[in-house]
Amino acid sequence: MPATAFWVDGPSQGSLREVALSEPRSGDAVVRTLVTGISRGTESIVFRGEVPATERDRMRAPFQAGDLPGPVVYGYLNVGVVESGPAGLAGRTVFTLFPHQSRFVVPASEVSVVPDAVPPRRAVLAGAVETAVNILWDAAPLVGDRVSVVGAGMIGCAVARLAAGIPGADVVLVDVDPAKAEVAEGLGVAFAPPDGAPSDRDLVIHTSGSGEGLQLAIDSVATEGEVIEASWFGDRPVSLHLGGAFHSRRLTLRSSQVGMVSPRRRGTRTTRDRLAFALELLRDPVFDLLLTGESSWRELPTVMAAISDGSAPGLCHTIDWSDA
């Protein structure tokens, strides 16, 4: 069975190629892709060839073809319909951590059924919401906490929306783009530009992918507060000012990454549990605010180039594969 896949051929170069699918075996599912989502931060780093050599194995996508830095088929936000597979799966809409490809064969254990109340396009956000869940498991905010999220991208917005559900939490989304104020309002949180970011926050979560954003997070947190770093910088160096009151205020800077379940929940939750939870959370229609662009699969090379060079701003850009 032929399929079409998006390949990163080299730094800032991509193309669509026909690929052959393997014959499905017992226990496999054949999935026809409906829509994929572009994870702006990580996929832009991959597209530009900025994954450090030391991280190429750790940064492999679950069903990646080829090796980083390329040529490689990369991605992990795929929603499709099962064309054939074990009883009970055929005809179901499923989320899979699969790259941008029109059809694929995977073990049925690797697909997650999308709840009927969640539209396929919204379901591509499962990866972002799953990441937000893990960040909040790492951060462990308390009732009534003052929480800032620096960076109103797809991940930051998902974190802010979930944090806003904590009783008494004062959540502020901070971003350089004043247009994000409208998104913040829709998510039910406050908004501030960097020069208006509140100080003395109990917890600051950084998702902007910029050194300036991380410095602002450090400067915004209260004495003995904690900054959770959820951005990934690839091979770009980051300079920070850790002199002054950083030590006397006893600040904590800690990383969060979705590759493993947070240690706080690792004994009681699997990655499948976490993803299933994220899909249930997507019953909330407010997450549609994070879907800000849509293109045909035929435009994917051009769209990925525009996203990676910053000329196509937005949150989650989705790719329509329905006629592939």
Secondary structure, 3 states (H helix, E strand, C coil): CEEEEEEEEECCEEEEEEEECCCCCCCEEEEEEEEEEECHHHHHHHHCCCCCHHHCCCCCCCCCEECCCCCEECCCCEEEEEEECCCCCCCCEEEECCCCECEEEEEHHHCEECCCCCCHHHHCCHHHHHHHHHHHHHHCCCCCCEEEEECCCHHHHHHHHHHCCCCCCEEEEECCCCCHHHHHHHHCCEEECHHHCCCCEEEEEECCCCHHHHHHHHHHEEEEEEEEECCCCCCCCCCCCCCCCCCCCCCEEEECCCCCCCCCCCCCCCHHHHHHHHHHHCCCHHHHHHEEEEEEHHHHHHHHHHHHCCCCCCCEEEEECCCC
